[in-house]
Each structure stands twice: as C-alpha cells, then as structure tokens.
Amino acid sequence: MTTMLLRERSTPEGLLVSVCDAEVLGETFENGDLSLTVDPEFYEGETADAETVVASLAEASVANLVGTESVETAIEHGFIDEANVLEFEETLHAQYLRM
C-alpha cells in the first residue's frame, strides 16, 4: 500500500486540499506537451490513510490529487469521475471542484 500525503489550507473560497502519493513528491511527469511537477511546497503534508483523505475531500471546495492511489481513492468514493483523470507517464492527476 502506498503512503498518501494530505495537506489542507483555508482560503477565501473554501478548503483547498492537496493529496499525493508519497513516492511522487518532488517528481516531474510528462504527457506530450504537458508537464506536471509534484511541488513539495504545495503537496507535502501529513501522512494519511484512505479514510482521512476521504473525510478531507468531503469538506473540500477544491482538491488537487496526484498519484495512482490518491486518485483511485477519490474515484472509488465518488469525488472524481474516471473519465476526467489525466495520465502522466506512470502516474495519475485529477482536480476536484465543488460548485
């Protein structure tokens, strides 16, 4: 099982949540002309299990997720539609916005 990192920030627009698989932190991934860097300044946070990530996503106004386990956890619990997931080399990326 992969370790996930969770970070929450309060913003004027609501709760911003970032989640990534620990092993992708600091990595850069490519997809054609697109590049995704998992910036530690944005994604580094507390170690979290799936239950904690799901509880945080339930409160989030906006979420950014990188990593296979992080994105699949959000899909499994209905926060992300699999059709909206981007593939970057060997990892996944998704964003969530509650309107």
N, C-alpha and C positions, 0 to 999 in steps of 0.2 A: 504494500500500500504506500502510495506517495504522500509525503507531508505537504500540506497546504499552508500557505501564509495568508493571513487576513489582516486588512487594515481598514479602519473606519475613520471618516472625517466628517465633521459637521460643516455644512456650507449653507449660505443663504437660501439655496434651492432645495435643501434637504440633506439626507445622509448619503455620502459618497463612499462606496465600498469597493476595495480592490482586493482581488484574490488571485493567487498564482500558486502553481506547483513549485515547491522549494527548489527543485533542480533546474528550473528555467530562469531563476532570478539572475539578472545580470547578462543573460544571453541575448543575442540578436538573431532573428529568424527572417528568412526571405520568402516571398511568394511573387515571382515575376518582378514587376517594378516596385512592389510594396516591400517595406521593411518594418519589422516590429522589434523594438528593444524593450526588454522587461527591466525597466529602470528601477534599481533598488530604492531610489528616493520616493518613488510612487508606490511600488508594490511590497517593499519589505515591511513585514508586520509580525504579528503573533502567530505561533503555530496553532492551527485549528483543525478540528475533525469535521466531518461532513455535517453533523448536527449543528455545530456552531456556525458554519458557513451558511447553512440554510436559514437559520434564525436571523443572521445578519442580512441576507438577501431579502428576507421578508419585510425588513424595515427600510431597505434601501430605496432612495429615489433614483440613483444612478449606480451602476456597477460595471466594473471592467474586470474581465477574467481572462487569464492566460494559463495554459497547461491542460493536458488531457483530463486529468482527474477533476480539476477545478471546474472546467466547462461541462464535463459529463455529470457532475453533481448538480449543477444548475439546470441542465436538461432534464435529468431524472426527476427533479422536484418542480418542474413546470415553469421555471423562470425564463428559460431560453428555449426557443424553437430550433431544433437541429438544422433546419434549412437556413438559419441566419448565422451559422458558425463559419468562421474563416479558418482555413488551414494554412499554416506557415511551416514549411518543412515538416518536422516531426512533432509539431505541437498545434494546439487549437487556441483560437481567440474569439471572444464574444463580448458584446456590450449589452447592458440591460438598462432600459429607461422606463420608469413608471410615470405614466401620464395622468 
